[in-house]
Each structure stands twice: as structure tokens, then as C-alpha cells.
């Protein structure tokens, strides 16, 4: 992708003969350019006169003028790097394009060649071969130093564009993908097949950028430290070491050079004084070297041959540690194809957290302890009485040992039973709490007071659903999860419909009745 600034077009090329144009000002695609190539690998835009060039798979470069939207010319680059001089008989494709000013153009091919052109001529000014026969990925120009950066997957080469003489090269253990040269500086950034980018600074190509000026200070310190090669034949010693060697009387002479918190002394003088002050130093040095040689020949760690499978390792080790009579049978069991899945498939792995294994584990541990006990050798005595006594004693000891084993085994079994029981109780208690939380609490209203037989018959004729609907129910959910029953006291008995009608009738009759109190008796 390239951006054409005068027309605000984004130029996109790919595995097609068309060049797509996306106008960023209008936000829409424009009519594409149709080239004569089957595939287009790269493109470049000249910032000074706006010419657009496209590198094709067939080794040609097509130049288009965006003002007239037409092709202006075709340049055949494969012709200049496919002859016997460059040892390439195949037709190379164009993989990289870069303009340097208005007239100079760099071209990279899939055969590892870099060609420099003057766009006014069809012949290259210079041809540079990387000698790798891998495609050129990127080309950059250093305008101040007249150097060219050409990059393939394995190396970045910096060379003179006039003579082709190589200045330096940058290699990496991973492949290069892209190259970025900071203008007017010696800083170069490279995108590689790794999580981090590679950044190289060459002070001879230019200063560091303003946003990382500390690189100049670092390089100056490195140069100053590299220039101190005068003291390669001198040994640095402190004042205490000088006194221990007996050379403190040389202070102030030209044999000692003061530096920081000590002195520089000639190495030959230092070795002679060291041998005089410590005559046994050579013997210690010799012993130390012999010890280091032995440590190097000795393996750093003991290699344990682990032939156990990944699944059921304990079972396999138990089978291999069985008696010598059963070792052959156990080895055959591990190598038997019928039981192959037992030591390879994780579905057959023994679950040590299961209840069955916990109950069976004390029995297995008891058997293992009985196997680990040392065998007591019995000696035959001369007399039968002693033999009887020894046999009785051994019988008593064996019975006591077996009783102790039985006690410990019983304790282990009881302990496992308790653990399993407590675990189940805890799970049941949790289930009950969850059930209580999910239960619905109903509120029962007060039962209707039945005073006569007529009301009893009316209630009995109604269905159960009507009775419940008449009584009503309220669901109460509490945070504690407990059941709650609520009884509400009813108000005084409300008058029925008949009583209301009778009362209304009486009021109406009272209004209609003619009063006789105002009538007076005639005299």
C-alpha cells in the first residue's frame, strides 16, 4: 500500500492485474488501474512529481501518471539480471521499489539483485548482488552519505550507491521482514520474526535522533573505554593488596600508576611479588585446576532413568518393586498390549480421592509394610526344648506384631470411614440448605367460622380450588431460608348483601312514611 498525496488516493496492489484506489477524501473506491501483469508485488510513489510505479511478477515495471490515469511506459528489469553473468536463468520478479529524489530509482528482484536506475534510461546504473538468491524485501537510501540499505530475509547490507562497495552488513538469527531508516540519523529499525524489533545505531552514519540523544553519550563512553588498551599489560591492585605483597615502598615511583582507589602495576612485577609473598600459591593453583578438570569430566547431575509411564506411575512402580519371582511377570504386564491403555489413557488413572480408594488404601499400605519388614532368620538349637521355646517366642512375637498391624489397620479404616461420613454429612447439609432456600413459604389465612348447617353445605359443595382461591395464599421468601407462617386477625364481620339491601329498604321506607305527629285533632 502507498499513499498518493496530491489526489488523496490509497494505492493497493495484490495478486491481480488491477490496482485498487481508495479515495480517503470521498471515502469510496475509484475505478482501478488495469495493468498488463498477472500479479503485482510492490508499488512506489515519487513524492516530487507524483509518478506511480508497479513491480510485476513477470519482471517488468509499469509507470502510471495519476493525472491522466494512463500507462506511461514499461521497463524490463529481468533482462539485466537473468544472463550468464549473474548466474540466473529464470525470470526474476520485482519484489521491492524505492525512489531517491526525482530521477533515481532502486529496484529489488526475487533473485537477490538490487538495480539502480535513472528513470530517463532503460539500462541500470549499477547492479548489486546479495549472493543469497533470496528475494529483496526492502530498499532505503541514506541521502547524506550516499549509501543504499538493501534487505533480504537474512541480512541487511549497507553499500555505496556509486561504487557498490560494501560499508557494513547486519545479520540476525531470525528472518527480517521490514526496514525503517530514520532520516538524517544513523538509527535503523528492523521488524523481524520475533516478539521484539531490532534497533541498530551506527554513529558513523549520522547522529542519534533528538528523542534518543542519550545514544550519543553511550557510544562516546564505549569509545573511551575501548581506547584504554594501554593498560593491558598492567594489573590493578588496591593499597591493601600492595601492602600484602610488600610493594608499598614503590609508592611515588614510576612503577606504580595511581588510578581511582588503587594502582596499576606491571603484570610481570606483580607475578614475581606474588610468588615471593606466597610460595605455595602455585601448588594451590595446580590443585584448583585439577579439581576443576575433574568437576568438568564428572556429570553435572545424576541421570535417573525413568521408565515409568505417565499414567498410573504408582501402580507401575509397585509392580516393578515386587518380588524377584514376579518381576518377570510384572514386566510382561507393563509391556502387554492388552493392558496398554491402563498406563497410557488418562481415563484409567486411579482416582486417589475416591471413597473406594480411601477404604482400600489401609489394606494396601498394610501389605506394603508387611513386605518391607526384614525377614528374621531362625536358628536351630541343639535341644528340642530350646527349639520349642524359640518357636513359642517367635509365635508370640509374630502374633503381637500381627495384632499391632491389625490395630493400626483398623484405626486407619475407621479414620477413613469417619472422613467419608463427615464429607457426606457436609454435602447433605449443603443440599438441605439449598433445598430450604428454594422452598416456597405459604401464608395460611384463618379458617372460616361455620356457624350453621347451611354454611357447611355451601362450603362442601365447592371444589378444592375454589376454597383455596377464596382463602388466598401469599408466598414469603426469607433470607435465612426458614419457613414462616403468618396468621392475620380479621376485622369485625362485615354485613352481607341481604342485610345491606334490608337496611337500604328501611331507609327508603322511612322517607316514604307520612308522619302523623303534625296532625292535630279537630275540636
Secondary structure, DSSP 8 states (H G I E B T S, - for coil): -EEETTTTEEEE--SSSEEEEEETTTTEEEEEEE-S-S-EEEEEE-TTT-EEEEEETTSEEEEEETTTTEEEEEEE-GGGSSSGGGT--S---EEEEEEETTTEEEEEETTSEEEEEETT-SSEEEEEE-SS-S---EEEEETTTTEEEEE-SSEEEEEETTT--EEEEEE-SS-EEEEEE-TTSSEEEEEESSSS-EEEE-GGG----GGGTHHHHHHHHHHHHHT--GGGGEEEEEHHHHHHHT-GGGTTSTTEEEETTEEEEEHHHHHHHHHHH-TTHHHHHHHHHHHHHHHHHS-SS--------SSSHHHHHHHHTS-HHHHHHHHHHHH-GGGTGGGT-GGGS--TTSHHHHHHHHHHHHHHHHHHS--------SSHHHHHHHHHHHHHHHHHHHHHHHHHHHHHHHHHHHHHHHHHHHHHHHHHHHHHHH--EEEE-------SHHHHHHHHHS-HHHHHHHH-EEEE--SS-----------S----HHHHHHHHHHHHHHHHS---TT-----
